[in-house]
Amino acid sequence: MLLSGNNNHIAGMGSQDLQAGVFGYEGQLTDRIVPFPALLQKAGYRTYMAGKWHLGTLPGANPKRKGFDRSFVLLEGAGNHYDDQGLFSDAPISPYTEDGEQATWNKGDYSTEFYTDKLISYIDENLGDGMPFFAFAAYTSPHWPLQVDPEYWKKYQGKYDDGYEKLKERRFENLKRIGLIPADAVLPASHPRVKPWETLSEEEKKTESRKMELYAGMVDNLDFNIGRLFAYLKEVGEFDNTLIVFISDNGAAAEDFYHHEKFGTFIREHFTEDFESMGEPHSFISYGPQWAEAGASPFRYFKAYTTQGGVSAPMIVAGPGIATDKQIVHAFTTIMDIAPTFYDIAGIAYPAQFQNKDVYPLKGRSLWPIFSGRTDAVHSEEYVFALEHRGHVLIRQGDWKLVNTTLPLNPDNFELYDLSVDLAEQRDLKAAEPEKFREMLSEWEALKRETRLQIPTPEAVH
């Protein structure tokens, strides 16, 4: 959705890692859309990428074929941060490519620092050629496994010893204080999978605190390396001429694959979760739903759910022409708005055809009118944002939201919320607002028709 400005099914990614002979589940970016780097490239931009790809492993799906001049990418969805030890049995060695060719990882290089070095080298090799550039830093940190050098995590020792529930509360109150959420917002109850902090043993509390210390250390290191990118741009005189967009990819991640029924066996054979090794290259640590709840505060639940905690993500924008500098903007935006924004800035018209094939029109809207201060919204109250991913559904129109929290997918389980008065999605209005519920169900039916929505059978999966 980021690279296409369109729905994930239209783009071919109905479900990550699932390649099937079914419309919407091609497992790579399809020719129904144009990745925005391809149009930037065609318009004279240098295009660079380093980090996570996760949009297909076959040669035709590589960034090299999707508009990037230079790229060093991890093809899988996650990897060890210090070496190429794979995390899953189907890829015991993590697959990397550089410019479409198989690449190796130098053991000991840390992911965030390595990707930063790569991007700087790519930009630097063409510096002064008079061409503008686009650089995509798709960092894998702070994705699990939680690994980082002690110099980063040790500064956070003891800061989380009072537990995840207290952290959730502190962040909730701080968001109120700075005006990011309404003063009358309520804090949702934790997911049933979260054990109360007070029920943990002292050893369990010690381990849990260390998980969050590692996560904080990884964010600290990420911040440092983003600073390195900025410092480089300033050094070469391009910082004041560069638009910078910083976003997260989803809500806080609650997965713990070390103990996963399917993936855990392989991971436990190659990694440890021993306390003394936590954070080291051979350790596999996730901070789980307990800390994810704190990270998603003030929202309900976390990644993999289409509740606000799973789909709301931060975006920070800075650079020339940005009139909203140092302001909090509450306008409704979607990840599909990023590509149209770049087209707007670069003066690119999105084509009806690309490489002799018809393509679907963009679904996103340029955010430049907001960034430049000309308007405070680009989507009307009637605009509908609709999403299905792995059985989880989200239909959003204005402040109204249709969502499901249980699987398998069944419209009988849909819930209806009014986010203008219930940001935490605590009061299901399905019974109280039957007409609105029917209206939102009709938008769900429209999404199914538009995307030819279907769940591939096992026989259809490649």
C-alpha positions in Angstrom: 0.0 0.0 0.0 2.9 2.3 0.7 4.7 1.7 -2.6 1.5 1.5 -4.7 -0.9 4.1 -3.3 -3.5 1.3 -3.6 -5.2 -1.5 -1.7 -3.0 -4.4 -0.7 -5.1 -6.9 -2.7 -4.9 -4.7 -5.8 -1.2 -4.5 -5.3 -1.0 -8.3 -5.1 -0.3 -8.7 -1.3 -3.5 -10.0 0.1 -1.4 -11.8 2.7 2.4 -11.6 3.3 4.4 -14.7 2.4 1.4 -16.3 0.6 1.8 -16.8 -3.1 -1.2 -18.2 -4.8 -2.8 -18.5 -8.2 -5.6 -16.2 -6.9 -6.3 -12.5 -7.7 -4.8 -10.4 -4.9 -2.5 -13.1 -3.5 0.3 -13.1 -6.1 2.8 -12.6 -3.3 4.5 -9.7 -5.1 3.7 -6.3 -6.5 1.6 -6.9 -9.6 1.4 -5.0 -12.9 -2.0 -3.8 -11.8 -0.2 -0.9 -10.0 3.0 1.1 -10.6 5.4 1.3 -7.6 6.2 4.9 -7.1 10.0 4.5 -7.3 9.5 3.4 -10.9 7.8 6.6 -11.8 10.3 8.7 -9.8 13.0 6.9 -11.7 11.4 7.6 -15.0 11.1 11.3 -14.0 14.8 11.5 -13.5 15.2 10.7 -9.8 18.0 8.4 -8.5 16.3 5.8 -6.4 17.9 3.9 -3.5 16.8 1.5 -0.9 18.3 -0.4 2.1 16.5 -2.7 4.5 13.5 -5.0 4.6 11.7 -5.8 1.3 9.2 -8.6 2.1 7.4 -8.1 -1.2 8.4 -11.3 -2.9 11.6 -13.4 -3.1 11.6 -14.3 -6.8 13.9 -12.3 -9.2 10.9 -10.6 -10.9 9.7 -9.2 -7.6 13.1 -7.7 -6.6 13.5 -4.0 -5.9 15.8 -3.9 -9.0 12.7 -4.7 -11.0 10.4 -2.3 -9.1 12.2 1.0 -9.7 15.2 1.1 -7.5 18.6 2.0 -9.1 20.5 0.6 -6.1 19.3 -1.6 -3.3 20.5 -3.9 -0.5 17.6 -5.7 0.9 16.5 -8.6 3.2 13.9 -10.5 1.2 12.3 -12.1 4.3 10.1 -10.3 6.8 12.7 -10.4 9.6 16.3 -11.3 10.2 19.0 -11.5 12.8 20.5 -8.1 13.3 24.2 -9.2 13.4 24.5 -12.1 10.9 22.6 -14.1 8.3 21.4 -16.9 10.6 17.8 -17.4 9.4 14.8 -17.3 11.6 12.7 -19.8 9.8 13.2 -23.4 8.6 12.3 -22.5 5.0 15.2 -20.0 4.9 17.9 -21.2 7.3 20.2 -18.6 5.8 18.5 -15.2 5.5 18.3 -14.2 1.8 19.8 -10.8 0.8 20.3 -9.2 -2.5 22.1 -6.2 -3.8 20.9 -4.7 -7.0 19.0 -7.9 -7.7 22.0 -10.2 -7.2 22.5 -12.6 -4.2 24.5 -10.8 -1.5 26.1 -11.9 1.7 26.1 -10.4 5.2 29.3 -9.7 7.0 29.0 -11.3 10.4 29.1 -8.7 13.1 27.7 -5.9 11.1 24.6 -4.4 12.9 21.6 -4.0 10.7 20.7 -0.4 11.4 24.3 0.8 11.1 24.9 -1.3 7.9 21.7 -0.1 6.2 22.6 3.5 7.0 26.1 3.0 5.6 24.6 1.6 2.4 22.2 4.4 1.8 24.9 7.0 2.4 27.2 5.2 0.0 24.5 5.0 -2.7 23.7 8.7 -2.4 27.3 9.7 -2.3 28.3 7.8 -5.5 26.1 10.0 -7.6 26.4 13.2 -5.6 26.8 16.3 -7.8 25.3 14.8 -11.0 22.4 17.3 -10.9 19.7 14.6 -10.4 17.3 14.5 -7.4 17.1 11.4 -5.4 14.7 9.3 -3.4 16.1 7.1 -0.5 14.1 4.5 1.3 15.5 3.4 4.7 13.4 0.3 5.5 15.1 -0.4 8.8 14.5 -3.8 10.4 15.1 -2.4 13.9 13.4 -2.5 16.4 11.7 -5.6 15.0 12.3 -8.8 16.9 14.7 -10.5 17.7 15.6 -7.8 20.1 19.4 -7.4 19.7 21.6 -4.4 20.3 25.0 -3.5 21.7 25.1 -3.0 25.5 26.2 0.7 25.1 22.6 1.4 23.9 20.4 -0.7 26.2 22.3 -0.3 29.4 21.4 3.3 29.7 17.8 2.1 30.2 18.5 -0.3 33.0 15.9 0.0 35.7 13.6 2.4 33.8 10.9 -0.3 33.3 11.1 -2.1 36.6 7.7 -1.0 37.7 6.2 -3.0 34.8 4.3 -2.7 31.5 1.0 -1.6 33.1 2.6 1.4 34.6 4.4 2.3 31.4 1.0 2.0 29.6 -0.5 4.5 32.0 2.4 6.9 31.9 2.3 7.0 28.1 -1.4 7.5 28.2 -1.2 10.5 30.5 1.7 12.0 28.6 -0.2 11.8 25.3 -3.1 13.7 26.9 -0.6 16.3 28.3 0.9 17.1 24.8 -2.5 17.1 23.1 -2.1 14.1 20.9 -5.3 12.5 22.4 -8.4 14.1 23.9 -8.4 14.9 27.6 -11.4 12.7 28.1 -9.9 9.6 26.4 -10.1 6.4 28.4 -7.4 3.7 28.7 -8.6 0.3 27.3 -8.2 -2.9 29.3 -5.3 -5.1 28.3 -5.6 -8.0 26.0 -6.5 -11.2 27.8 -3.1 -12.7 26.9 -1.4 -10.1 29.2 -0.6 -11.4 32.7 -0.9 -8.8 35.4 2.5 -7.5 36.5 1.8 -8.3 40.1 1.3 -12.0 39.4 4.9 -12.4 38.0 7.7 -13.8 40.1 10.8 -11.6 40.7 12.8 -13.5 38.1 10.0 -13.0 35.6 9.8 -9.3 36.3 13.6 -9.1 35.9 13.4 -10.8 32.5 10.4 -8.7 31.4 12.2 -5.4 32.3 15.2 -6.5 30.3 13.1 -7.0 27.2 11.9 -3.4 27.3 15.4 -2.2 28.0 16.6 -3.9 24.8 13.7 -2.5 22.8 14.5 1.0 24.1 18.2 0.5 23.2 17.3 -0.5 19.7 15.1 2.6 19.3 18.0 4.7 20.7 20.4 3.2 18.1 17.8 3.8 15.4 17.6 7.4 16.4 21.4 7.7 16.3 21.6 6.3 12.8 18.8 8.5 11.5 20.9 11.3 12.9 23.9 10.0 10.9 21.8 10.3 7.7 20.8 13.9 8.6 24.4 14.8 9.4 25.5 13.4 6.1 22.9 15.4 4.2 24.0 18.5 6.0 27.6 17.8 5.2 26.9 17.6 1.5 24.5 20.6 1.5 21.3 18.6 0.8 19.5 18.6 4.1 17.6 21.8 3.5 16.6 20.6 0.1 15.2 17.2 1.3 11.7 16.2 2.4 11.9 13.7 5.2 9.0 11.3 6.1 9.4 9.1 9.1 6.8 6.4 9.7 6.3 3.1 11.5 4.8 0.2 9.6 2.1 -1.0 12.0 1.1 -1.1 15.6 3.3 -2.5 18.4 4.4 -6.1 17.6 3.2 -8.8 20.1 4.5 -11.9 18.4 6.8 -14.3 20.3 8.0 -16.8 17.8 10.5 -18.4 20.2 7.5 -20.1 21.8 5.4 -20.4 18.6 3.9 -23.8 17.9 5.0 -23.8 14.2 8.1 -21.6 14.1 9.5 -22.1 17.6 11.2 -25.5 17.0 13.7 -24.1 14.5 14.3 -20.9 16.4 15.0 -22.7 19.7 17.5 -24.9 17.9 19.6 -21.9 16.8 18.9 -19.2 19.4 18.6 -18.9 23.2 16.4 -16.8 25.5 18.7 -17.2 28.5 18.7 -14.0 30.6 22.5 -13.6 30.5 22.5 -13.7 26.7 19.6 -11.4 26.1 20.4 -8.9 23.4 23.3 -10.8 21.9 23.4 -12.1 18.3 22.5 -15.7 19.4 19.5 -14.6 21.5 15.9 -14.4 20.3 13.9 -12.1 22.4 10.5 -10.6 21.7 8.7 -8.2 24.1 5.3 -9.8 23.6 1.7 -8.5 24.0 2.5 -7.2 27.5 4.9 -4.5 26.3 3.1 -4.1 23.0 0.1 -3.0 25.0 2.2 -0.2 26.5 3.6 0.7 23.1 0.0 0.9 21.6 -1.3 3.1 24.4 -3.9 4.7 24.3 -5.3 2.3 21.7 -6.9 -1.2 21.9 -4.6 -4.2 21.2 -1.6 -4.3 18.8 -0.2 -5.5 15.5 -2.2 -8.1 13.6 -5.5 -6.6 14.8 -7.3 -3.9 12.9 -8.2 -2.1 16.1 -6.5 1.3 16.4 -3.6 -0.3 18.3 -2.8 -2.4 15.3 -3.2 0.1 12.5 -2.4 3.5 13.9 1.2 4.5 13.4 3.2 7.7 13.9 4.3 9.9 11.0 6.7 12.8 11.3 7.3 15.1 8.3 9.9 17.8 7.9 11.7 19.7 5.2 11.2 22.5 2.7 7.7 23.8 2.3 6.3 22.1 5.4 4.1 24.7 7.1 3.1 22.3 9.9 6.5 22.2 11.4 6.4 21.3 15.1 2.6 21.0 15.0 0.4 18.0 15.8 -1.9 17.4 12.8 -5.1 15.3 13.5 -6.2 14.9 9.9 -7.2 11.4 8.9 -4.5 9.9 6.6 -3.7 6.5 5.2 -0.5 4.8 4.1 -2.0 5.0 0.5 -1.6 8.8 0.7 2.2 8.7 0.6 2.7 7.8 -3.0 0.3 10.4 -4.3 2.1 13.0 -2.1 5.4 12.2 -3.7 3.9 12.4 -7.2 2.5 15.8 -6.3 5.8 17.1 -5.1 7.7 15.7 -8.1 5.1 16.9 -10.6 4.3 13.4 -11.8 1.0 12.4 -13.3 0.0 8.9 -12.5 -0.6 7.0 -15.7 -3.6 5.0 -16.9 -1.1 2.5 -18.5 2.4 1.5 -17.6 4.6 -0.7 -19.7 1.7 -1.3 -22.1 -0.7 -2.6 -19.4 -3.7 -0.9 -17.8 -3.2 0.0 -14.2 -5.7 0.7 -11.4 -6.1 4.4 -10.5 -4.6 5.6 -7.2 -6.8 5.3 -4.1 -4.8 7.6 -1.9 -4.7 11.5 -2.0 -1.8 13.8 -1.8 -1.1 15.1 1.6 0.9 18.1 0.3 -2.1 20.5 0.8 -1.9 19.6 4.5 1.9 19.7 4.7 2.0 23.1 3.0 -0.7 24.5 5.2 -3.3 25.1 2.4 -5.9 22.9 4.1 -6.4 20.9 7.3 -7.8 17.7 5.6 -7.6 15.9 2.3 -10.3 13.3 2.9 -14.0 14.2 3.4 -16.2 12.7 6.0 -17.7 10.5 3.3 -14.3 9.0 2.2 -14.1 5.3 2.9 -10.9 3.5 3.8 -11.3 -0.3 3.6 -8.8 -3.1 4.4 -8.7 -6.8 4.7 -5.6 -8.7 5.7 -5.4 -12.3 6.9 -9.0 -12.3 7.9 -9.0 -9.0 9.8 -11.2 -6.2 8.4 -11.2 -2.5 8.8 -13.8 -0.2 7.3 -13.4 3.5 8.2 -15.7 6.4 7.2 -15.1 9.6 9.1 -15.2 8.7 12.7 -17.2 5.5 12.1 -15.3 2.3 12.1 -16.2 -1.3 11.4 -13.8 -3.9 12.7 -13.5 -7.6 13.7 -11.3 -8.9 16.5 -12.0 -12.6 16.2 -11.2 -15.2 13.6 -12.3 -16.9 11.3 -13.7 -13.9 9.4 -17.5 -13.7 9.9 -19.5 -10.5 9.4 -21.7 -11.5 12.4 -18.7 -10.7 14.6 -18.2 -7.2 13.2 -18.1 -4.4 15.7 -19.0 -0.8 15.2 -17.4 2.2 16.9 -17.6 6.0 16.9 -14.0 7.1 17.3 -14.9 10.7 18.0 -16.1 9.7 21.4 -14.5 6.2 21.8 -10.9 6.2 20.7 -10.2 3.1 22.7 -13.0 1.1 20.9 -14.8 0.1 24.1 -18.4 0.6 23.2 -19.7 -1.5 20.4 -22.6 0.4 18.8 -23.8 -2.3 16.4 -27.1 -2.8 18.2 -27.6 0.8 19.0 -26.9 2.1 15.5 -28.4 -0.5 13.1 -28.7 1.8 10.1 -25.1 2.9 10.4 -24.1 -0.7 10.8 -25.9 -1.6 7.6 -24.2 1.3 5.8 -20.8 0.1 6.9 -21.6 -3.5 5.9 -22.4 -2.2 2.4 -18.9 -0.7 2.2 -17.5 -4.1 3.3 -19.4 -5.7 0.4 -18.0 -3.0 -1.9 -14.5 -3.9 -0.8 -15.1 -7.5 -1.6 -16.3 -6.7 -5.1 -13.5 -4.3 -5.8 -10.7 -6.7 -4.7 -12.4 -9.9 -5.8 -11.9 -10.9 -2.2 -11.4 -14.6 -1.5 -9.4 -16.7 0.8 -7.1 -19.0 -1.3 -7.6 -22.8 -0.8 -4.5 -24.8 0.2 -4.5 -26.2 -3.4 -4.1 -22.7 -4.8 -1.0 -21.8 -2.8 2.4 -22.2 -4.5 
